[in-house]
Structures are given as structure tokens and as C-alpha cells.
Amino acid sequence: MSSVALGSVFVDVGCLRKQNEVGRLKVSRRNGSVLRVRASVASSQQSLKLAKPEAQKSEKTVRIGVLGASGYTGAEIIRLLANHPQFGITLMTADRKAGQSIGSVFPHLVTQDLPDMIAVKDADFSDVDAVFCCLPHGTTQEIIKCLPRGLKIVDLSADFRLRDIDEYEEWYGLPHKAPELQKEAIYGLTEVLRDEIRNARLIANPGCYPTSIQLPLIPLIKAHLIELTNIIIDAKSGVSGAGRGAKEANLYTEISEGIHSYGITKHRHVPEIEQGLSDASHSKVTVSFTPHLMPMSRGMQSTIYVQMAPGVTIEDLYQQLKTTYEIDNLVKGASGQAVQNLNLMMGFPENMGLQYQSLFP
């Protein structure tokens, strides 16, 4: 039985514009085979339904509400929409920052002409067509239940990702208060469920770790190139993946110049990962998943160890992974994928507003 390690590096680099920008395959062998696939792409050129220039000339504007605008994912939504030709923000909520401007909370957004943030209970959705819900899990369910039925909703929390309500309550330790909405929610892994997303009203945006892990593995599983047992995942994330709330473990002196694992036996992304892989294989798949927190603001790397199916070569895996992915925890791992999904829901090319210069450093 052959084994292989799939090394995926995830950074915020936008979308490829040219076919020849895809990075080179790097293969090395040490105690088995290691396959590294790199591409400078939020979602690759081959997998995206790319925008044509003429498609961006329409004057139609979709009015956007951002719930939870003062968090990291909310701020990233706002940053991305600044360059979106069709989406305009008309409503922003942040209960603890109500009455403040977005520039007072995030100085890098001070130049944007946006409404002040208000409490969600004071929000008027009559001037909104679609909502990005960037609130913590557990708070989203009741709020979404009260939103007008005509709104398109992309929820970045975990409240609607797991189809099994009992599994949600077990892993998140909270009762699910909107099981009727769970039945209509579509899991927003864009490259896998594109058609379902296009026709959905409510999207459960995937988590960052599950996105980084499912995108490389699902094509290999569907092509029967790897075994479904002994899948081992070593994943690392920047600190922004833990959210903006004050936590002692995330203080500078606690996190600087070090790395530590967390949630080793009970990380909440495990059932989400296993649900997606099981759907792809039409059988139960379990994984061994160890996440680590890195002393950096953003970024994500997942190294995945799998056993190749009999007769499969590294070249077979590479050919299947030519359409591959490179992300980070905030853009493709959260806010960027949310914009990608809403683009599909509103009938726009899915990369609209996402072709931007990459961040450095």
C-alpha cells in the first residue's frame, strides 16, 4: 500500500488571470511520497466560472446588509465589497459598536462611504436584498428566523453547516433553535455544490479548516484514487481564525514565537469535514485532525496524509488536482467564499469583485 502526503498552502492571493500562472508541482520522497500542489488562486482558473468584462458593466446594484460588521469576517466582507461592481452596503449591525462608524473600529476602512453601525434589533431590512451574517454560532439562528423571506442569506457561522441537529448540539453544546431552516440550508462549498448554491435562499458558509481540507480531498475521493481510511490532517491557522474577542490564549505574549495545538479530540470542524467527505464517498469517512495556532495574523496550511489506492501513482493524483485551490482563513476560508456564493445566488459570475491584488506581507 502506497501512502502520500498532500501539502496545501493557503494564502490570500485573489484569482488567477492567466493559465500559465499556476505554480509548479513539487514532488519529493522521504519515508514515502510527498505531493505538493500550489496555485496562486483563491479558486483556480479552471474551477471558476469567470466573469467576462462585459458582464461587469451593468448598473444594477444589490443592496447588502452585513450583520456583525465589527468582527474580522465582517470587516473582510466590507473590504472585499469595496471593489464589487454590483454589491453595495446599505446596512451594518454591531450591537457592541452601535452608533459608531466602521472607520472608528477598523481604520483601514475609513475611506469607505458607509452607514454607521446599529444594533441588530434596530435594523430595517426594507432596503436590503441580501445579508451576510457574520455573527457567532448560537446567535445566528434566532436572527435569521426573523429576517424577511425574500432575502438571500449567507451565514458565516456554524449554525447551519451540519445537517444532523443532534450532531450540532453535541459538538457545539447548544440547542438548535431553527431546525426548520436547517432543512433548507445549502452547504456553501462552491466548487462542489455550485448548482445547489445558485438556487438557494440560505447558504451555510463552510469553515476555514473544512474548506482547506475538503477541496483537495473530494476530487481524489470521487475519482477513487485514495483509500478512505487513515486520513491524517495536520492543519495550521493564523490567529484571526479564532475571532476578535479577547481571549487570554491569544494575547501577544501567549502566542508570539510559538505554535500550539488545540481542540485535539473535540474540534468542532471535525463533523463538518467528515460530513463532506462522507457525502463524496457515499460511505462513512472519519479523519484524524489536529489543528494548530500560528503566531501570524492570517493564513492557513493543511498537510493531509492519505493512502493511495492500489495502482495509483503520484502523477495520477497530480492530474486530478490540476484544478486546485489556494486560500487563507479569512478570504476563501470565510468572507471571500461568502461573496463567491452570493455572486452565484444573484446570478453574477462567481469571481466578481474578487479579482484584487494579493496582500503582502
RODO-2510 file (C-alpha; in nm, 4 decimals, decimal comma):
residues 361
     n   res          X          Y          Z
     1     m     0,0000     0,0000     0,0000
     2     s     0,1447     0,3358    -0,1019
     3     s     0,0954     0,6499     0,1010
     4     v     0,1151     1,0152     0,0114
     5     a     0,1132     1,3472     0,1925
     6     l    -0,0823     1,6254     0,0260
     7     g     0,0662     1,9617     0,1172
     8     s    -0,1656     2,2545     0,0563
     9     v    -0,0509     2,6097     0,1272
    10     f    -0,3263     2,8614     0,1809
    11     v    -0,2739     3,2352     0,1434
    12     d    -0,4832     3,5287     0,0239
    13     v    -0,3838     3,5831    -0,3376
    14     g    -0,7012     3,6535    -0,5336
    15     c    -0,7826     3,4876    -0,8659
    16     l    -0,5539     3,3799    -1,1453
    17     r    -0,5886     3,5762    -1,4649
    18     k    -0,3620     3,3663    -1,6837
    19     q    -0,3485     2,9931    -1,7307
    20     n     0,0307     2,9913    -1,7047
    21     e     0,0294     3,1439    -1,3570
    22     v    -0,0413     2,8076    -1,1974
    23     g     0,2569     2,7148    -0,9816
    24     r     0,4792     2,4196    -1,0454
    25     l     0,4282     2,0834    -0,8867
    26     k     0,6916     1,9965    -0,6309
    27     v     0,7433     1,6285    -0,5551
    28     s     0,9854     1,4836    -0,3035
    29     r     1,0190     1,1464    -0,1359
    30     r     1,1060     1,0821     0,2254
    31     n     0,9623     0,7843     0,4108
    32     g     0,7027     0,7573     0,1385
    33     s     0,5834     1,0083    -0,1175
    34     v     0,5048     1,3735    -0,0700
    35     l     0,2955     1,5634    -0,3210
    36     r     0,2793     1,9414    -0,3019
    37     v     0,0367     2,1261    -0,5270
    38     r     0,0496     2,5063    -0,5402
    39     a    -0,1575     2,7531    -0,7376
    40     s    -0,1805     3,1275    -0,6955
    41     v    -0,5570     3,1305    -0,6824
    42     a    -0,8448     3,1833    -0,4416
    43     s    -1,0303     2,9289    -0,6507
    44     s    -0,8451     2,8136    -0,9536
    45     q    -0,8833     2,9410    -1,3085
    46     q    -1,0121     2,6060    -1,4238
    47     s    -1,2735     2,5644    -1,1496
    48     l    -1,4199     2,9155    -1,1528
    49     k    -1,6917     3,0339    -1,3847
    50     l    -1,5009     3,3540    -1,4586
    51     a    -1,6505     3,6953    -1,5148
    52     k    -1,6394     3,8389    -1,8634
    53     p    -1,5570     4,2106    -1,8797
    54     e    -1,8903     4,2998    -2,0374
    55     a    -2,0752     4,1300    -1,7510
    56     q    -1,9485     4,3953    -1,5091
    57     k    -2,0943     4,6956    -1,6915
    58     s    -2,4482     4,6592    -1,5581
    59     e    -2,5745     4,9424    -1,3394
    60     k    -2,7846     4,7092    -1,1261
    61     t    -2,6921     4,7195    -0,7584
    62     v    -2,7710     4,4554    -0,4973
    63     r    -2,8296     4,6141    -0,1572
    64     i    -2,6280     4,4346     0,1095
    65     g    -2,6654     4,4065     0,4860
    66     v    -2,3671     4,2960     0,6974
    67     l    -2,4672     4,1592     1,0380
    68     g    -2,1733     4,1504     1,2779
    69     a    -1,9707     4,4100     1,0896
    70     s    -1,7244     4,4713     1,3734
    71     g    -1,5707     4,1219     1,3623
    72     y    -1,2872     4,0030     1,1399
    73     t    -1,5090     3,8248     0,8871
    74     g    -1,7471     4,1212     0,8743
    75     a    -1,4590     4,3613     0,8124
    76     e    -1,3251     4,1342     0,5390
    77     i    -1,6668     4,1288     0,3705
    78     i    -1,6677     4,5105     0,3751
    79     r    -1,3138     4,5263     0,2327
    80     l    -1,3997     4,2866    -0,0499
    81     l    -1,7247     4,4621    -0,1400
    82     a    -1,5434     4,7946    -0,1836
    83     n    -1,4369     4,6658    -0,5273
    84     h    -1,7578     4,4826    -0,6157
    85     p    -1,9398     4,6399    -0,9117
    86     q    -2,2846     4,5080    -0,8143
    87     f    -2,2996     4,4839    -0,4331
    88     g    -2,3483     4,7995    -0,2268
    89     i    -2,3717     4,8022     0,1544
    90     t    -2,6828     4,9757     0,2891
    91     l    -2,6955     4,8275     0,6411
    92     m    -2,4363     4,7251     0,9010
    93     t    -2,5043     4,5952     1,2505
    94     a    -2,2778     4,5502     1,5526
    95     d    -2,4521     4,5507     1,8898
    96     r    -2,1463     4,6480     2,0939
    97     k    -2,0385     4,9154     1,8443
    98     a    -2,3838     5,0601     1,7688
    99     g    -2,3677     5,4251     1,6661
   100     q    -2,0035     5,4066     1,5579
   101     s    -1,8629     5,4365     1,2080
   102     i    -1,6768     5,1448     1,0554
   103     g    -1,3660     5,3635     1,0237
   104     s    -1,3558     5,4164     1,4001
   105     v    -1,3446     5,0406     1,4529
   106     f    -1,1272     4,9475     1,1537
   107     p    -0,9123     5,2456     1,0450
   108     h    -0,8183     5,0745     0,7178
   109     l    -1,1850     5,1105     0,6104
   110     v    -1,2135     5,4807     0,6976
   111     t    -1,2256     5,5969     0,3339
   112     q    -1,5392     5,3974     0,2546
   113     d    -1,8720     5,5816     0,2425
   114     l    -2,0826     5,3519     0,4593
   115     p    -2,3703     5,3836     0,7068
   116     d    -2,2920     5,3799     1,0777
   117     m    -2,3353     5,0503     1,2574
   118     i    -2,6562     4,9916     1,4522
   119     a    -2,7899     4,7237     1,6866
   120     v    -2,9469     4,4329     1,5019
   121     k    -3,2772     4,4865     1,6862
   122     d    -3,2981     4,8326     1,5260
   123     a    -3,2244     4,7129     1,1729
   124     d    -3,4699     4,7876     0,8921
   125     f    -3,4359     4,5301     0,6160
   126     s    -3,6715     4,7024     0,3724
   127     d    -3,3684     4,8491     0,1929
   128     v    -3,1757     4,5194     0,1771
   129     d    -3,1713     4,2444    -0,0870
   130     a    -2,9145     4,0096     0,0653
   131     v    -2,7431     3,9599     0,4002
   132     f    -2,4024     3,8369     0,5105
   133     c    -2,4459     3,7090     0,8658
   134     c    -2,1068     3,7274     1,0406
   135     l    -2,2290     3,6587     1,3947
   136     p    -2,1043     3,3839     1,6304
   137     h    -2,2672     3,0416     1,6287
   138     g    -2,5664     3,0190     1,8574
   139     t    -2,6772     3,3781     1,7975
   140     t    -2,7477     3,3444     1,4271
   141     q    -3,0438     3,1057     1,4371
   142     e    -3,2983     3,3336     1,6028
   143     i    -3,1931     3,6346     1,3948
   144     i    -3,2218     3,4544     1,0613
   145     k    -3,5639     3,3181     1,1603
   146     c    -3,6891     3,6767     1,1855
   147     l    -3,5475     3,8016     0,8548
   148     p    -3,7840     3,8620     0,5600
   149     r    -3,8305     3,5514     0,3461
   150     g    -3,7344     3,7395     0,0321
   151     l    -3,3755     3,7995     0,1448
   152     k    -3,0824     3,5959     0,0194
   153     i    -2,8706     3,4953     0,3204
   154     v    -2,5108     3,3772     0,3501
   155     d    -2,4409     3,2689     0,7077
   156     l    -2,0740     3,2547     0,8062
   157     s    -2,1401     3,0898     1,1428
   158     a    -2,1560     2,7142     1,2011
   159     d    -2,5272     2,7096     1,2848
   160     f    -2,6480     2,5531     0,9588
   161     r    -2,3437     2,3571     0,8389
   162     l    -2,4292     2,0228     0,9990
   163     r    -2,7398     1,8509     0,8644
   164     d    -2,7790     1,6390     1,1775
   165     i    -2,9270     1,8624     1,4502
   166     d    -2,8256     1,6164     1,7240
   167     e    -2,4676     1,6267     1,5985
   168     y    -2,4698     2,0074     1,6068
   169     e    -2,5971     2,0097     1,9645
   170     e    -2,3372     1,7521     2,0702
   171     w    -2,0365     1,9319     1,9185
   172     y    -2,1411     2,2899     1,9882
   173     g    -2,3088     2,2340     2,3250
   174     l    -2,6140     2,4429     2,2310
   175     p    -2,9745     2,3641     2,1419
   176     h    -3,0579     2,4324     1,7783
   177     k    -3,3484     2,6768     1,7684
   178     a    -3,4186     2,6755     1,3952
   179     p    -3,4362     2,3139     1,2718
   180     e    -3,6866     2,4144     1,0035
   181     l    -3,4246     2,6443     0,8485
   182     q    -3,1599     2,3740     0,8698
   183     k    -3,3627     2,1677     0,6235
   184     e    -3,3400     2,4362     0,3528
   185     a    -2,9811     2,5476     0,4150
   186     i    -2,7282     2,4578     0,1439
   187     y    -2,3667     2,3945     0,2391
   188     g    -2,1638     2,6584     0,0561
   189     l    -1,8574     2,4730    -0,0694
   190     t    -1,8814     2,6493    -0,4027
   191     e    -1,6750     2,4222    -0,6272
   192     v    -1,8635     2,1126    -0,5071
   193     l    -2,2251     2,2344    -0,4812
   194     r    -2,2344     2,5127    -0,7389
   195     d    -2,5786     2,4313    -0,8852
   196     e    -2,7462     2,3920    -0,5462
   197     i    -2,5973     2,7218    -0,4271
   198     r    -2,7209     2,9034    -0,7361
   199     n    -3,0832     2,8219    -0,6467
   200     a    -3,0599     2,8595    -0,2682
   201     r    -3,2053     3,1187    -0,0308
   202     l    -2,9888     3,0300     0,2716
   203     i    -2,6226     2,9312     0,2451
   204     a    -2,4224     2,7820     0,5305
   205     n    -2,0758     2,9133     0,4500
   206     p    -1,8106     2,6490     0,5276
   207     g    -1,5467     2,6828     0,7964
   208     c    -1,1878     2,7642     0,7063
   209     y    -1,0333     2,4289     0,8026
   210     p    -1,3098     2,2268     0,6308
   211     t    -1,2658     2,4326     0,3136
   212     s    -0,8897     2,3770     0,3048
   213     i    -0,9317     2,0037     0,3639
   214     q    -1,2341     1,9142     0,1523
   215     l    -1,1238     2,0929    -0,1642
   216     p    -0,8114     1,8767    -0,2127
   217     l    -0,9662     1,5512    -0,0869
   218     i    -1,3083     1,5451    -0,2533
   219     p    -1,1720     1,5231    -0,6126
   220     l    -0,9436     1,2361    -0,5089
   221     i    -1,2243     1,0539    -0,3288
   222     k    -1,4660     1,0898    -0,6200
   223     a    -1,2018     0,9536    -0,8585
   224     h    -1,1322     0,6576    -0,6235
   225     l    -0,7630     0,7471    -0,6116
   226     i    -0,7196     0,7233    -0,2344
   227     e    -0,8244     0,4908     0,0449
   228     l    -1,0959     0,6150     0,2798
   229     t    -0,9145     0,5049     0,5951
   230     n    -0,6188     0,6504     0,7856
   231     i    -0,6683     1,0088     0,6649
   232     i    -0,4481     1,2264     0,8854
   233     i    -0,4664     1,6057     0,8776
   234     d    -0,2108     1,8457     1,0264
   235     a    -0,3547     2,1963     0,9905
   236     k    -0,2271     2,5396     1,0946
   237     s    -0,4116     2,8713     1,1070
   238     g    -0,3407     3,2362     1,1751
   239     v    -0,4758     3,3908     1,4956
   240     s    -0,7580     3,5782     1,3213
   241     g    -0,9243     3,2405     1,2720
   242     a    -1,0004     3,2440     1,6451
   243     g    -1,2092     3,5602     1,6120
   244     r    -1,1750     3,9124     1,7504
   245     g    -1,2999     3,8504     2,1034
   246     a    -1,0480     3,8981     2,3853
   247     k    -0,9006     3,5651     2,4944
   248     e    -0,6017     3,5122     2,7224
   249     a    -0,4654     3,2360     2,4980
   250     n    -0,4488     3,4813     2,2064
   251     l    -0,2597     3,7587     2,3851
   252     y     0,0669     3,8602     2,2186
   253     t     0,2855     3,7187     2,4949
   254     e     0,0952     3,3896     2,4868
   255     i     0,1034     3,3345     2,1103
   256     s     0,4192     3,5118     1,9903
   257     e     0,7111     3,2999     1,8648
   258     g     0,5365     2,9744     1,9373
   259     i     0,2925     2,7227     1,7975
   260     h     0,0432     2,5070     1,9806
   261     s    -0,2234     2,2529     1,9001
   262     y    -0,5768     2,2841     2,0310
   263     g    -0,9103     2,1030     2,0165
   264     i    -0,7224     1,7783     1,9575
   265     t    -1,0062     1,5403     2,0430
   266     k    -1,3087     1,7675     2,0067
   267     h    -1,2536     2,0326     1,7422
   268     r    -1,5898     2,1469     1,6077
   269     h    -1,4798     2,1301     1,2458
   270     v    -1,4335     1,7512     1,2597
   271     p    -1,8004     1,6601     1,1942
   272     e    -1,8169     1,9189     0,9156
   273     i    -1,5106     1,7692     0,7454
   274     e    -1,6373     1,4140     0,7867
   275     q    -1,9846     1,5073     0,6595
   276     g    -1,8413     1,6472     0,3346
   277     l    -1,6015     1,3586     0,2741
   278     s    -1,8737     1,1034     0,3517
   279     d    -2,1055     1,2728     0,1018
   280     a    -1,8347     1,2494    -0,1644
   281     s    -1,7680     0,8804    -0,0999
   282     h    -2,1289     0,7740    -0,0242
   283     s    -1,9946     0,5988     0,2847
   284     k    -1,8824     0,6960     0,6326
   285     v    -1,5392     0,8617     0,6403
   286     t    -1,3543     0,9554     0,9581
   287     v    -1,0375     1,1609     0,9923
   288     s    -0,7632     1,2257     1,2449
   289     f    -0,7467     1,6057     1,2662
   290     t    -0,5013     1,8187     1,4650
   291     p    -0,5275     2,1985     1,4285
   292     h    -0,2520     2,4373     1,5369
   293     l    -0,2495     2,8102     1,6038
   294     m     0,0373     3,0010     1,4434
   295     p     0,1765     3,3415     1,5514
   296     m     0,0575     3,5221     1,2374
   297     s    -0,2498     3,7324     1,1712
   298     r    -0,3899     3,5321     0,8777
   299     g    -0,3087     3,2336     0,6630
   300     m    -0,3685     2,8605     0,6677
   301     q    -0,1799     2,5442     0,5771
   302     s    -0,3230     2,1939     0,5789
   303     t    -0,0978     1,8940     0,5235
   304     i    -0,3036     1,5826     0,4556
   305     y    -0,1679     1,2270     0,4695
   306     v    -0,3565     0,9635     0,2704
   307     q    -0,3022     0,6133     0,1377
   308     m    -0,3164     0,5842    -0,2394
   309     a    -0,5438     0,3216    -0,3888
   310     p    -0,3681     0,0195    -0,5439
   311     g    -0,2051     0,1040    -0,8753
   312     v    -0,2368     0,4802    -0,8296
   313     t     0,0701     0,6974    -0,8891
   314     i     0,1663     1,0464    -0,7828
   315     e     0,1095     1,1596    -1,1412
   316     d    -0,2492     1,0309    -1,1192
   317     l    -0,3079     1,2457    -0,8122
   318     y    -0,1485     1,5471    -0,9744
   319     q    -0,3629     1,5181    -1,2853
   320     q    -0,6741     1,5041    -1,0670
   321     l    -0,5593     1,8046    -0,8644
   322     k    -0,4695     2,0320    -1,1547
   323     t    -0,7852     2,2173    -1,0661
   324     t    -0,6683     2,3037    -0,7195
   325     y    -0,7045     2,5720    -0,4599
   326     e    -0,5053     2,8171    -0,2551
   327     i    -0,6801     3,0097     0,0200
   328     d    -0,6452     3,1721     0,3584
   329     n    -0,8616     3,1610     0,6676
   330     l    -1,0426     3,4917     0,6034
   331     v    -1,0924     3,5143     0,2257
   332     k    -1,1587     3,1769     0,0584
   333     g    -1,1851     3,0318     0,4092
   334     a    -1,4642     3,2710     0,5104
   335     s    -1,5589     3,6096     0,3638
   336     g    -1,4332     3,5585     0,0078
   337     q    -1,6202     3,2311    -0,0276
   338     a    -1,9290     3,4067     0,1102
   339     v    -1,9049     3,6694    -0,1663
   340     q    -1,8419     3,3939    -0,4215
   341     n    -2,1585     3,2163    -0,3053
   342     l    -2,3760     3,5285    -0,3110
   343     n    -2,2499     3,6059    -0,6614
   344     l    -2,3886     3,2692    -0,7704
   345     m    -2,7149     3,3207    -0,5810
   346     m    -2,7691     3,6574    -0,7514
   347     g    -2,6818     3,5279    -1,0992
   348     f    -2,3428     3,7008    -1,1322
   349     p    -2,0079     3,5430    -1,2320
   350     e    -1,8752     3,3900    -0,9127
   351     n    -1,5405     3,5721    -0,9167
   352     m    -1,6997     3,9171    -0,9493
   353     g    -1,5403     4,1566    -0,7018
   354     l    -1,2768     3,9013    -0,6035
   355     q    -1,0072     3,9827    -0,8589
   356     y    -0,7819     4,2006    -0,6479
   357     q    -0,4115     4,2434    -0,5880
   358     s    -0,2774     3,9971    -0,3341
   359     l    -0,1754     4,1009     0,0163
   360     f     0,1908     4,1259     0,1164
   361     p     0,3250     4,0858     0,3748
***
